[in-house]
Amino acid sequence: MASAWAEEIKEHNARYHDLAAYDYDDKWGISYGGLGRAQVLGKVRRALGEEATGLGRALEIGAGTGYFSLNLLLAGAIDSAVATDISQGMLDELSDTARRLDLAVETHRCDATELPFDDGEFDLVIGHAVLHHLPDLDAAFDQFRRVLRPGGRLVFCGEPSRHGDRLASVPKRAALAVAPVWRRLIGARRRIELAAGNDEARELWLEHVVDVHAFTPGELSTVAARAGFVDVRVHGEELVAGWFGWLNRTLESTAEKADIPMLWFQWAHRGYLTLKELDTALLEPRLPPAIFYNLLVSARSPATARSAGEAAYAVTASAD
């Protein structure tokens, strides 16, 4: 039964991300200029607790359209990149963008629990907003450790926090309550109900079933330690910026997109960036990771194999 559920989730993820791929970068404000590079480097730096430089050969899991891999290549933080995803549509978009940017990226359509690479092939395994889509986290983390060289680094960013996700429901509900007034103020029509069976309706339905996890910091630490990783670190990211973002996205989802003025999108984006700076400078260093909307996790593959007793101790320590 568990295996059948996992296969169904994987199929849903492939279908959803194939449908979402064509306008994914526009929807999430993904860019490959100076701002995009600064965002990605900032996330990786916070996850590692050190500058994101000299990270070697990287493998991105669930690479999507290439937000992390391509920006890290452009910034010179990694020497080469291999991108994997369960969605061929996402990988096609990544390859198109890489060609436009004159970057060489190898792509593989595969599941995170069955990586087609040799042991110890990579210096870095990285991902953004992907772990919460994976049904079998233990099998995936075993693969991450297998393909990392001894001492190699693991970095995952943008993973939903369980408590942060619950807190984010407050601005979402508030946005739905004020949405009619907001639409009148900006002169936007209420979004027409989608016809059943078209691609946009299927994408919206799948969006609600592809997220299978939200994490506490202890859960992320434990799954990494259980796979044998050491030096596990978990940090929180986005609090007021996350609330602001969900308020705006929820409002936008209620209106016809063509009716929303460009000035609104510009204001929302600049406001998000300003509040993100506030989160980074003041809140993230002082507040517990569990209350933030996103979690960042980093770890290291041990230089030598550990005994079963040492691994068990690490899991217990992380859970505490």
ABEGO torsion letter per residue (X at the ends): XAAAAAAAAAAAAAAAAAAAAAAAAAAAGBBABAAAAAAAAAAAAAAAGBBBBGAEBBBBBGAEAGAAAAAAAAAGABABBBBBBABAAAAAAAAAAAAAAGBBBBBBBBBAABBBBBBGABABBBBBGAAAABABAAAAAAAAAAABBBGBBBBBBGBBBAAAAAAAAAAAAAAAAAAAAAAAAAGBBBBBBBBBGBAAAAAAAAAAAABABBBBAAAAAAAAAAAGBBGBBBBBBEBAAAAAAAAAAAAAAABBAAABBAAAAAAAAAAAAAAAAAAAAAAAAABBAAABABBBBBBBBBABBBBAAAAAAAAAAAAX
